Amino acid sequence: MLQLLGVVVPYFEKLRKEGEEGQKKINQWTRYGTVLISIIQSFGYALFLQHSGDVAGARVVIHPGVAFMLTMIVTQTAGTILVMWLGEQITERGIGNGISLIIFINIIGRLPNDVLRLKDALVAGSVSLFAVIFGLALLVAVIAGVVLLTQGTRKIPVQYAKRMVGRRMYGGASTHIPLKVNTAGVIPIIFASSLMILPLTVASFFPPGSPMQDFLSQYLAPGKPAYEFMYFFIIVFFTYFYTAVVLNPQDVAENMRKYGGFVPGIRPGKKTAEYIDRVLTRITLPGALALGLIAVLPDTLLTGLNLPFRFGGTSILIVVGVALDTLSQIESHLLMRHYEGFVKKGRIRGRRA
């Protein structure tokens, strides 16, 4: 959210250009925003639980009121702050991706229970062998698609002209600009998920059985056609939007021109920026569509198979993306310390450039 605000709010744009000190202030604002969102979300959960009816002959909240709501808000916000602190410690003292690694472990930690439940359901006959095979085949296909989407890159060749600096000759080298098919990563899905949770959060403010709650639950609940269509559309929109935020063709072209670089056959400056923008727009379209399909299709195709577990494209995208990024960072640390013997056989094929 703060990255997006850096485009429209001059204060955050100034902080982003201040280097390390500006990043510290942005991190501080991120912490404040996390606490604020946690308070609002825990308040919504408390209202939802208080409005919930009887479950197995007992109320969900035995003693509703201000004390319960304060307890809920304080405990959930404190837990969020603890997880945020743990993520920052992992990032600073480990190999990075602190919060992402915590989410990664949370998703992976459910696999043993899912496998046991699948085995029990298969033995009991509540799920067919065809459904299990179809679900596993779909899982493998989605993982393969996520790997291709994450590793897919369009390389724009760049040539640097030779120039004299003092008595030395610099430049004359050939390189490339790697433009990823999915530059935005998992961010569009996170934004889309947050927006799609909003209707159900609003519905929790209304008493059970009210027309507004029935309408929102009927049309904008997960699995409903309207929900899936809006979810897909928002993902595509935010993929383009976030790509435009994190990668500015004007800045790339200006940096190339400053150091004597040019794309063969393209004039430096404005023409180069237009060329990079055109290429980026074209490769982002299949990336955005694939991202939306990965997020929507698994849940849609698994509906009605009665599998004891469900996997979402969002979870797989996070797991695969974090795993690839973490392995890449481990490789970098090992190579920096001259431990090449440990990583020769395990290098990631897509990162050998």
C-alpha positions as YAML, in Angstrom:
chain: A
units: angstrom
residues:
- id: 1
  name: MET
  ca: [0.00, 0.00, 0.00]
- id: 2
  name: LEU
  ca: [2.84, 2.38, 0.84]
- id: 3
  name: GLN
  ca: [4.53, 1.57, -2.47]
- id: 4
  name: LEU
  ca: [1.34, 2.61, -4.24]
- id: 5
  name: LEU
  ca: [1.07, 5.74, -2.10]
- id: 6
  name: GLY
  ca: [4.61, 6.62, -3.19]
- id: 7
  name: VAL
  ca: [3.20, 7.31, -6.66]
- id: 8
  name: VAL
  ca: [0.35, 9.62, -5.65]
- id: 9
  name: VAL
  ca: [1.55, 11.17, -2.35]
- id: 10
  name: PRO
  ca: [4.62, 13.46, -2.69]
- id: 11
  name: TYR
  ca: [5.71, 12.81, 0.93]
- id: 12
  name: PHE
  ca: [6.08, 9.05, 0.41]
- id: 13
  name: GLU
  ca: [7.70, 9.60, -2.99]
- id: 14
  name: LYS
  ca: [10.29, 11.84, -1.29]
- id: 15
  name: LEU
  ca: [10.92, 9.20, 1.39]
- id: 16
  name: ARG
  ca: [11.44, 6.54, -1.26]
- id: 17
  name: LYS
  ca: [14.21, 8.63, -2.85]
- id: 18
  name: GLU
  ca: [16.01, 9.35, 0.42]
- id: 19
  name: GLY
  ca: [17.73, 5.96, 0.53]
- id: 20
  name: GLU
  ca: [18.23, 4.06, 3.77]
- id: 21
  name: GLU
  ca: [16.85, 6.78, 6.07]
- id: 22
  name: GLY
  ca: [13.74, 7.12, 3.95]
- id: 23
  name: GLN
  ca: [13.26, 3.35, 3.96]
- id: 24
  name: LYS
  ca: [13.41, 3.33, 7.77]
- id: 25
  name: LYS
  ca: [10.60, 5.89, 7.91]
- id: 26
  name: ILE
  ca: [8.56, 3.90, 5.37]
- id: 27
  name: ASN
  ca: [9.03, 0.79, 7.52]
- id: 28
  name: GLN
  ca: [7.83, 2.73, 10.55]
- id: 29
  name: TRP
  ca: [4.71, 3.87, 8.69]
- id: 30
  name: THR
  ca: [4.20, 0.25, 7.59]
- id: 31
  name: ARG
  ca: [4.17, -0.84, 11.24]
- id: 32
  name: TYR
  ca: [1.62, 1.84, 12.16]
- id: 33
  name: GLY
  ca: [-0.57, 0.80, 9.23]
- id: 34
  name: THR
  ca: [-0.33, -2.86, 10.23]
- id: 35
  name: VAL
  ca: [-1.49, -2.09, 13.77]
- id: 36
  name: LEU
  ca: [-4.37, 0.06, 12.49]
- id: 37
  name: ILE
  ca: [-5.59, -2.61, 10.06]
- id: 38
  name: SER
  ca: [-5.28, -5.26, 12.80]
- id: 39
  name: ILE
  ca: [-7.49, -3.22, 15.12]
- id: 40
  name: ILE
  ca: [-10.14, -2.73, 12.43]
- id: 41
  name: GLN
  ca: [-10.07, -6.37, 11.36]
- id: 42
  name: SER
  ca: [-10.22, -7.75, 14.91]
- id: 43
  name: PHE
  ca: [-13.16, -5.43, 15.61]
- id: 44
  name: GLY
  ca: [-14.94, -6.91, 12.57]
- id: 45
  name: TYR
  ca: [-14.20, -10.46, 13.76]
- id: 46
  name: ALA
  ca: [-15.54, -9.64, 17.22]
- id: 47
  name: LEU
  ca: [-18.80, -8.30, 15.75]
- id: 48
  name: PHE
  ca: [-19.10, -11.36, 13.51]
- id: 49
  name: LEU
  ca: [-18.67, -13.78, 16.41]
- id: 50
  name: GLN
  ca: [-21.14, -11.88, 18.59]
- id: 51
  name: HIS
  ca: [-23.75, -11.96, 15.82]
- id: 52
  name: SER
  ca: [-23.19, -15.67, 15.11]
- id: 53
  name: GLY
  ca: [-25.98, -17.97, 16.22]
- id: 54
  name: ASP
  ca: [-25.89, -21.15, 18.26]
- id: 55
  name: VAL
  ca: [-23.37, -23.85, 17.35]
- id: 56
  name: ALA
  ca: [-24.10, -27.38, 18.66]
- id: 57
  name: GLY
  ca: [-26.53, -25.96, 21.22]
- id: 58
  name: ALA
  ca: [-24.12, -23.35, 22.60]
- id: 59
  name: ARG
  ca: [-23.46, -19.74, 21.73]
- id: 60
  name: VAL
  ca: [-20.15, -18.84, 20.08]
- id: 61
  name: VAL
  ca: [-19.64, -15.96, 22.52]
- id: 62
  name: ILE
  ca: [-21.02, -16.78, 25.97]
- id: 63
  name: HIS
  ca: [-20.60, -13.26, 27.41]
- id: 64
  name: PRO
  ca: [-20.78, -10.72, 24.58]
- id: 65
  name: GLY
  ca: [-20.12, -7.08, 25.27]
- id: 66
  name: VAL
  ca: [-17.40, -4.47, 25.55]
- id: 67
  name: ALA
  ca: [-15.07, -6.70, 27.59]
- id: 68
  name: PHE
  ca: [-15.12, -9.44, 24.93]
- id: 69
  name: MET
  ca: [-14.52, -6.95, 22.11]
- id: 70
  name: LEU
  ca: [-11.59, -5.30, 23.91]
- id: 71
  name: THR
  ca: [-10.06, -8.69, 24.69]
- id: 72
  name: MET
  ca: [-10.44, -9.77, 21.06]
- id: 73
  name: ILE
  ca: [-8.92, -6.55, 19.71]
- id: 74
  name: VAL
  ca: [-5.98, -6.55, 22.15]
- id: 75
  name: THR
  ca: [-5.07, -10.23, 21.69]
- id: 76
  name: GLN
  ca: [-5.31, -10.24, 17.89]
- id: 77
  name: THR
  ca: [-3.42, -6.97, 17.53]
- id: 78
  name: ALA
  ca: [-0.71, -8.15, 19.94]
- id: 79
  name: GLY
  ca: [-0.39, -11.41, 17.98]
- id: 80
  name: THR
  ca: [-0.07, -9.47, 14.72]
- id: 81
  name: ILE
  ca: [2.67, -7.27, 16.20]
- id: 82
  name: LEU
  ca: [4.53, -10.37, 17.43]
- id: 83
  name: VAL
  ca: [4.40, -12.00, 13.98]
- id: 84
  name: MET
  ca: [5.49, -8.74, 12.35]
- id: 85
  name: TRP
  ca: [8.46, -8.51, 14.75]
- id: 86
  name: LEU
  ca: [9.43, -12.13, 14.06]
- id: 87
  name: GLY
  ca: [9.32, -11.47, 10.32]
- id: 88
  name: GLU
  ca: [11.57, -8.43, 10.68]
- id: 89
  name: GLN
  ca: [14.06, -10.42, 12.79]
- id: 90
  name: ILE
  ca: [14.19, -13.20, 10.18]
- id: 91
  name: THR
  ca: [14.77, -10.63, 7.45]
- id: 92
  name: GLU
  ca: [17.53, -8.80, 9.33]
- id: 93
  name: ARG
  ca: [19.35, -11.83, 10.77]
- id: 94
  name: GLY
  ca: [18.62, -14.50, 8.18]
- id: 95
  name: ILE
  ca: [18.35, -14.65, 4.40]
- id: 96
  name: GLY
  ca: [15.42, -12.28, 3.99]
- id: 97
  name: ASN
  ca: [11.74, -12.83, 3.17]
- id: 98
  name: GLY
  ca: [10.80, -12.88, 6.87]
- id: 99
  name: ILE
  ca: [7.02, -12.51, 6.68]
- id: 100
  name: SER
  ca: [6.92, -14.50, 3.44]
- id: 101
  name: LEU
  ca: [8.75, -17.41, 5.09]
- id: 102
  name: ILE
  ca: [6.27, -17.38, 7.99]
- id: 103
  name: ILE
  ca: [3.36, -17.55, 5.54]
- id: 104
  name: PHE
  ca: [5.22, -20.25, 3.58]
- id: 105
  name: ILE
  ca: [5.66, -22.43, 6.69]
- id: 106
  name: ASN
  ca: [2.02, -21.86, 7.69]
- id: 107
  name: ILE
  ca: [0.86, -23.19, 4.32]
- id: 108
  name: ILE
  ca: [3.31, -26.10, 4.21]
- id: 109
  name: GLY
  ca: [2.49, -27.04, 7.82]
- id: 110
  name: ARG
  ca: [-1.05, -28.03, 6.80]
- id: 111
  name: LEU
  ca: [0.15, -30.65, 4.27]
- id: 112
  name: PRO
  ca: [0.63, -33.62, 6.68]
- id: 113
  name: ASN
  ca: [-2.91, -33.27, 8.06]
- id: 114
  name: ASP
  ca: [-4.32, -32.89, 4.54]
- id: 115
  name: VAL
  ca: [-2.55, -36.09, 3.41]
- id: 116
  name: LEU
  ca: [-3.88, -38.04, 6.42]
- id: 117
  name: ARG
  ca: [-7.43, -36.76, 5.88]
- id: 118
  name: LEU
  ca: [-7.18, -37.67, 2.19]
- id: 119
  name: LYS
  ca: [-6.03, -41.21, 3.07]
- id: 120
  name: ASP
  ca: [-8.87, -41.66, 5.60]
- id: 121
  name: ALA
  ca: [-11.45, -40.38, 3.12]
- id: 122
  name: LEU
  ca: [-10.11, -42.70, 0.42]
- id: 123
  name: VAL
  ca: [-10.23, -45.73, 2.75]
- id: 124
  name: ALA
  ca: [-13.74, -44.82, 3.97]
- id: 125
  name: GLY
  ca: [-14.96, -44.48, 0.37]
- id: 126
  name: SER
  ca: [-16.25, -40.92, 0.82]
- id: 127
  name: VAL
  ca: [-14.07, -39.75, -2.06]
- id: 128
  name: SER
  ca: [-13.44, -41.56, -5.35]
- id: 129
  name: LEU
  ca: [-10.02, -42.54, -6.68]
- id: 130
  name: PHE
  ca: [-10.73, -40.52, -9.84]
- id: 131
  name: ALA
  ca: [-11.29, -37.36, -7.77]
- id: 132
  name: VAL
  ca: [-7.97, -37.90, -5.95]
- id: 133
  name: ILE
  ca: [-6.05, -38.47, -9.19]
- id: 134
  name: PHE
  ca: [-7.71, -35.44, -10.82]
- id: 135
  name: GLY
  ca: [-6.94, -33.26, -7.79]
- id: 136
  name: LEU
  ca: [-3.27, -34.33, -7.68]
- id: 137
  name: ALA
  ca: [-2.89, -33.85, -11.46]
- id: 138
  name: LEU
  ca: [-4.40, -30.38, -11.17]
- id: 139
  name: LEU
  ca: [-2.02, -29.59, -8.29]
- id: 140
  name: VAL
  ca: [1.02, -30.61, -10.36]
- id: 141
  name: ALA
  ca: [-0.25, -28.61, -13.36]
- id: 142
  name: VAL
  ca: [-0.82, -25.49, -11.26]
- id: 143
  name: ILE
  ca: [2.66, -25.77, -9.68]
- id: 144
  name: ALA
  ca: [4.24, -26.13, -13.14]
- id: 145
  name: GLY
  ca: [2.27, -23.12, -14.38]
- id: 146
  name: VAL
  ca: [3.34, -21.04, -11.38]
- id: 147
  name: VAL
  ca: [7.01, -21.94, -11.94]
- id: 148
  name: LEU
  ca: [6.77, -20.95, -15.62]
- id: 149
  name: LEU
  ca: [4.96, -17.73, -14.71]
- id: 150
  name: THR
  ca: [7.52, -16.85, -12.01]
- id: 151
  name: GLN
  ca: [10.58, -17.64, -14.13]
- id: 152
  name: GLY
  ca: [9.30, -16.31, -17.47]
- id: 153
  name: THR
  ca: [11.42, -13.40, -18.67]
- id: 154
  name: ARG
  ca: [11.63, -11.29, -21.82]
- id: 155
  name: LYS
  ca: [15.22, -10.10, -22.38]
- id: 156
  name: ILE
  ca: [15.70, -6.79, -24.19]
- id: 157
  name: PRO
  ca: [19.26, -6.54, -25.59]
- id: 158
  name: VAL
  ca: [21.26, -3.45, -24.55]
- id: 159
  name: GLN
  ca: [24.54, -2.26, -26.04]
- id: 160
  name: TYR
  ca: [26.82, 0.20, -24.22]
- id: 161
  name: ALA
  ca: [28.93, 2.56, -26.29]
- id: 162
  name: LYS
  ca: [32.67, 2.89, -25.62]
- id: 163
  name: ARG
  ca: [33.76, 6.04, -23.76]
- id: 164
  name: MET
  ca: [37.00, 7.38, -22.36]
- id: 165
  name: VAL
  ca: [37.18, 8.26, -18.64]
- id: 166
  name: GLY
  ca: [40.65, 9.61, -17.92]
- id: 167
  name: ARG
  ca: [43.02, 7.14, -19.54]
- id: 168
  name: ARG
  ca: [40.70, 4.19, -19.38]
- id: 169
  name: MET
  ca: [38.19, 2.91, -21.90]
- id: 170
  name: TYR
  ca: [34.77, 1.95, -20.54]
- id: 171
  name: GLY
  ca: [31.70, 0.47, -22.19]
- id: 172
  name: GLY
  ca: [31.40, -1.58, -25.33]
- id: 173
  name: ALA
  ca: [29.69, -4.42, -23.46]
- id: 174
  name: SER
  ca: [26.45, -6.15, -24.38]
- id: 175
  name: THR
  ca: [23.84, -7.01, -21.77]
- id: 176
  name: HIS
  ca: [20.06, -7.18, -21.49]
- id: 177
  name: ILE
  ca: [17.11, -5.85, -19.50]
- id: 178
  name: PRO
  ca: [15.16, -8.76, -17.98]
- id: 179
  name: LEU
  ca: [11.43, -7.96, -18.04]
- id: 180
  name: LYS
  ca: [9.46, -10.56, -16.12]
- id: 181
  name: VAL
  ca: [6.14, -11.84, -17.41]
- id: 182
  name: ASN
  ca: [4.84, -11.48, -13.86]
- id: 183
  name: THR
  ca: [6.59, -8.35, -12.57]
- id: 184
  name: ALA
  ca: [3.97, -7.78, -9.86]
- id: 185
  name: GLY
  ca: [4.41, -11.20, -8.21]
- id: 186
  name: VAL
  ca: [1.72, -12.15, -5.71]
- id: 187
  name: ILE
  ca: [0.85, -8.54, -4.80]
- id: 188
  name: PRO
  ca: [-2.22, -8.28, -7.15]
- id: 189
  name: ILE
  ca: [-3.75, -11.39, -5.56]
- id: 190
  name: ILE
  ca: [-3.15, -9.99, -2.08]
- id: 191
  name: PHE
  ca: [-4.83, -6.70, -3.01]
- id: 192
  name: ALA
  ca: [-7.71, -8.50, -4.74]
- id: 193
  name: SER
  ca: [-8.22, -10.83, -1.76]
- id: 194
  name: SER
  ca: [-8.27, -7.86, 0.62]
- id: 195
  name: LEU
  ca: [-10.87, -6.06, -1.48]
- id: 196
  name: MET
  ca: [-13.05, -9.16, -1.89]
- id: 197
  name: ILE
  ca: [-13.06, -9.74, 1.88]
- id: 198
  name: LEU
  ca: [-14.55, -6.28, 2.34]
- id: 199
  name: PRO
  ca: [-18.17, -7.20, 1.38]
- id: 200
  name: LEU
  ca: [-18.26, -10.08, 3.88]
- id: 201
  name: THR
  ca: [-16.70, -7.84, 6.54]
- id: 202
  name: VAL
  ca: [-19.43, -5.27, 5.88]
- id: 203
  name: ALA
  ca: [-22.04, -8.06, 6.05]
- id: 204
  name: SER
  ca: [-20.82, -8.99, 9.55]
- id: 205
  name: PHE
  ca: [-21.92, -5.55, 10.81]
- id: 206
  name: PHE
  ca: [-25.55, -6.41, 10.03]
- id: 207
  name: PRO
  ca: [-27.66, -8.79, 12.16]
- id: 208
  name: PRO
  ca: [-28.19, -12.35, 10.83]
- id: 209
  name: GLY
  ca: [-31.03, -12.67, 8.35]
- id: 210
  name: SER
  ca: [-31.02, -8.98, 7.34]
- id: 211
  name: PRO
  ca: [-31.55, -8.26, 3.60]
- id: 212
  name: MET
  ca: [-28.09, -6.70, 3.20]
- id: 213
  name: GLN
  ca: [-26.30, -9.66, 4.79]
- id: 214
  name: ASP
  ca: [-28.32, -12.14, 2.70]
- id: 215
  name: PHE
  ca: [-27.53, -10.21, -0.50]
- id: 216
  name: LEU
  ca: [-23.78, -9.99, 0.17]
- id: 217
  name: SER
  ca: [-23.57, -13.63, 1.29]
- id: 218
  name: GLN
  ca: [-25.53, -14.84, -1.71]
- id: 219
  name: TYR
  ca: [-23.70, -12.99, -4.50]
- id: 220
  name: LEU
  ca: [-20.27, -11.99, -3.13]
- id: 221
  name: ALA
  ca: [-19.29, -15.06, -1.13]
- id: 222
  name: PRO
  ca: [-16.29, -17.19, -2.27]
- id: 223
  name: GLY
  ca: [-17.29, -19.70, -4.93]
- id: 224
  name: LYS
  ca: [-20.14, -17.60, -6.34]
- id: 225
  name: PRO
  ca: [-19.88, -16.66, -10.06]
- id: 226
  name: ALA
  ca: [-20.04, -12.91, -9.36]
- id: 227
  name: TYR
  ca: [-17.31, -13.22, -6.74]
- id: 228
  name: GLU
  ca: [-14.99, -15.22, -9.03]
- id: 229
  name: PHE
  ca: [-15.53, -12.82, -11.96]
- id: 230
  name: MET
  ca: [-14.80, -9.73, -9.85]
- id: 231
  name: TYR
  ca: [-11.82, -11.47, -8.25]
- id: 232
  name: PHE
  ca: [-10.34, -12.27, -11.69]
- id: 233
  name: PHE
  ca: [-10.95, -8.74, -13.02]
- id: 234
  name: ILE
  ca: [-9.38, -7.05, -9.98]
- id: 235
  name: ILE
  ca: [-6.30, -9.29, -10.23]
- id: 236
  name: VAL
  ca: [-5.78, -8.34, -13.89]
- id: 237
  name: PHE
  ca: [-6.25, -4.64, -13.08]
- id: 238
  name: PHE
  ca: [-3.83, -4.64, -10.14]
- id: 239
  name: THR
  ca: [-1.24, -6.61, -12.15]
- id: 240
  name: TYR
  ca: [-1.06, -3.78, -14.67]
- id: 241
  name: PHE
  ca: [-1.29, -1.11, -11.99]
- id: 242
  name: TYR
  ca: [1.44, -2.54, -9.76]
- id: 243
  name: THR
  ca: [3.72, -3.24, -12.74]
- id: 244
  name: ALA
  ca: [3.43, 0.41, -13.73]
- id: 245
  name: VAL
  ca: [4.33, 1.41, -10.16]
- id: 246
  name: VAL
  ca: [7.44, -0.74, -9.69]
- id: 247
  name: LEU
  ca: [8.85, -0.45, -13.22]
- id: 248
  name: ASN
  ca: [8.87, 2.94, -14.93]
- id: 249
  name: PRO
  ca: [10.08, 2.77, -18.58]
- id: 250
  name: GLN
  ca: [11.01, 6.47, -18.48]
- id: 251
  name: ASP
  ca: [13.43, 5.88, -15.58]
- id: 252
  name: VAL
  ca: [14.93, 2.80, -17.26]
- id: 253
  name: ALA
  ca: [15.47, 4.66, -20.54]
- id: 254
  name: GLU
  ca: [16.96, 7.68, -18.76]
- id: 255
  name: ASN
  ca: [19.42, 5.52, -16.79]
- id: 256
  name: MET
  ca: [20.47, 3.75, -19.98]
- id: 257
  name: ARG
  ca: [21.04, 7.05, -21.80]
- id: 258
  name: LYS
  ca: [23.02, 8.42, -18.86]
- id: 259
  name: TYR
  ca: [25.54, 5.57, -19.03]
- id: 260
  name: GLY
  ca: [25.69, 5.37, -22.81]
- id: 261
  name: GLY
  ca: [23.41, 2.38, -23.27]
- id: 262
  name: PHE
  ca: [20.94, 1.85, -26.10]
- id: 263
  name: VAL
  ca: [18.68, -0.82, -27.54]
- id: 264
  name: PRO
  ca: [19.95, -1.81, -31.02]
- id: 265
  name: GLY
  ca: [17.73, -0.24, -33.66]
- id: 266
  name: ILE
  ca: [15.95, 2.07, -31.17]
- id: 267
  name: ARG
  ca: [16.86, 5.71, -30.53]
- id: 268
  name: PRO
  ca: [17.87, 6.54, -26.95]
- id: 269
  name: GLY
  ca: [15.52, 8.56, -24.75]
- id: 270
  name: LYS
  ca: [11.83, 8.82, -25.54]
- id: 271
  name: LYS
  ca: [11.81, 6.15, -28.28]
- id: 272
  name: THR
  ca: [13.51, 3.65, -25.96]
- id: 273
  name: ALA
  ca: [10.97, 4.39, -23.19]
- id: 274
  name: GLU
  ca: [8.10, 3.86, -25.64]
- id: 275
  name: TYR
  ca: [9.64, 0.59, -26.85]
- id: 276
  name: ILE
  ca: [10.13, -0.76, -23.31]
- id: 277
  name: ASP
  ca: [6.58, 0.31, -22.37]
- id: 278
  name: ARG
  ca: [5.17, -1.44, -25.45]
- id: 279
  name: VAL
  ca: [7.05, -4.67, -24.70]
- id: 280
  name: LEU
  ca: [6.10, -4.51, -21.02]
- id: 281
  name: THR
  ca: [2.41, -3.99, -21.84]
- id: 282
  name: ARG
  ca: [2.38, -6.98, -24.20]
- id: 283
  name: ILE
  ca: [4.10, -9.44, -21.86]
- id: 284
  name: THR
  ca: [2.05, -8.27, -18.86]
- id: 285
  name: LEU
  ca: [-1.24, -9.28, -20.53]
- id: 286
  name: PRO
  ca: [-0.57, -13.06, -20.57]
- id: 287
  name: GLY
  ca: [1.00, -12.73, -17.12]
- id: 288
  name: ALA
  ca: [-2.07, -10.98, -15.72]
- id: 289
  name: LEU
  ca: [-4.48, -13.49, -17.31]
- id: 290
  name: ALA
  ca: [-2.41, -16.45, -16.08]
- id: 291
  name: LEU
  ca: [-2.28, -14.95, -12.58]
- id: 292
  name: GLY
  ca: [-6.06, -14.55, -12.54]
- id: 293
  name: LEU
  ca: [-6.64, -18.10, -13.81]
- id: 294
  name: ILE
  ca: [-4.23, -19.58, -11.24]
- id: 295
  name: ALA
  ca: [-6.12, -17.77, -8.47]
- id: 296
  name: VAL
  ca: [-9.62, -18.71, -9.68]
- id: 297
  name: LEU
  ca: [-9.49, -22.06, -11.53]
- id: 298
  name: PRO
  ca: [-8.34, -24.53, -8.82]
- id: 299
  name: ASP
  ca: [-11.23, -23.75, -6.46]
- id: 300
  name: THR
  ca: [-13.69, -23.75, -9.37]
- id: 301
  name: LEU
  ca: [-12.54, -27.09, -10.82]
- id: 302
  name: LEU
  ca: [-12.40, -28.83, -7.43]
- id: 303
  name: THR
  ca: [-15.98, -27.86, -6.55]
- id: 304
  name: GLY
  ca: [-18.15, -30.95, -6.18]
- id: 305
  name: LEU
  ca: [-15.30, -33.51, -5.90]
- id: 306
  name: ASN
  ca: [-15.69, -33.77, -2.09]
- id: 307
  name: LEU
  ca: [-11.94, -33.73, -1.52]
- id: 308
  name: PRO
  ca: [-11.02, -33.36, 2.18]
- id: 309
  name: PHE
  ca: [-8.58, -30.59, 1.34]
- id: 310
  name: ARG
  ca: [-8.62, -27.60, -1.00]
- id: 311
  name: PHE
  ca: [-5.61, -25.83, -2.43]
- id: 312
  name: GLY
  ca: [-5.84, -22.33, -3.80]
- id: 313
  name: GLY
  ca: [-3.73, -20.85, -6.56]
- id: 314
  name: THR
  ca: [-2.79, -18.03, -4.20]
- id: 315
  name: SER
  ca: [-1.21, -20.44, -1.70]
- id: 316
  name: ILE
  ca: [0.71, -22.27, -4.43]
- id: 317
  name: LEU
  ca: [1.91, -18.98, -5.91]
- id: 318
  name: ILE
  ca: [3.20, -17.86, -2.51]
- id: 319
  name: VAL
  ca: [4.87, -21.21, -1.77]
- id: 320
  name: VAL
  ca: [6.58, -21.53, -5.16]
- id: 321
  name: GLY
  ca: [7.59, -17.87, -5.31]
- id: 322
  name: VAL
  ca: [9.05, -17.82, -1.81]
- id: 323
  name: ALA
  ca: [10.82, -21.16, -2.35]
- id: 324
  name: LEU
  ca: [12.47, -20.02, -5.59]
- id: 325
  name: ASP
  ca: [13.46, -16.65, -4.13]
- id: 326
  name: THR
  ca: [14.86, -18.22, -0.94]
- id: 327
  name: LEU
  ca: [16.88, -20.79, -2.90]
- id: 328
  name: SER
  ca: [18.26, -18.00, -5.08]
- id: 329
  name: GLN
  ca: [19.33, -16.01, -2.02]
- id: 330
  name: ILE
  ca: [20.93, -19.10, -0.44]
- id: 331
  name: GLU
  ca: [22.90, -19.64, -3.68]
- id: 332
  name: SER
  ca: [24.06, -16.03, -3.62]
- id: 333
  name: HIS
  ca: [25.25, -16.30, 0.01]
- id: 334
  name: LEU
  ca: [27.11, -19.56, -0.68]
- id: 335
  name: LEU
  ca: [28.79, -18.21, -3.81]
- id: 336
  name: MET
  ca: [29.83, -15.02, -2.01]
- id: 337
  name: ARG
  ca: [31.59, -17.18, 0.59]
- id: 338
  name: HIS
  ca: [33.16, -19.43, -2.10]
- id: 339
  name: TYR
  ca: [31.11, -22.52, -1.26]
- id: 340
  name: GLU
  ca: [30.52, -23.40, -4.91]
- id: 341
  name: GLY
  ca: [30.91, -27.12, -4.23]
- id: 342
  name: PHE
  ca: [27.68, -27.16, -2.25]
- id: 343
  name: VAL
  ca: [25.53, -25.60, -4.96]
- id: 344
  name: LYS
  ca: [26.86, -27.01, -8.25]
- id: 345
  name: LYS
  ca: [24.27, -29.79, -8.43]
- id: 346
  name: GLY
  ca: [21.37, -27.90, -6.92]
- id: 347
  name: ARG
  ca: [21.36, -24.69, -8.92]
- id: 348
  name: ILE
  ca: [18.06, -23.42, -10.17]
- id: 349
  name: ARG
  ca: [17.98, -23.94, -13.91]
- id: 350
  name: GLY
  ca: [16.12, -20.71, -14.59]
- id: 351
  name: ARG
  ca: [18.67, -18.58, -12.72]
- id: 352
  name: ARG
  ca: [21.93, -19.66, -14.37]
- id: 353
  name: ALA
  ca: [22.31, -16.51, -16.43]
...
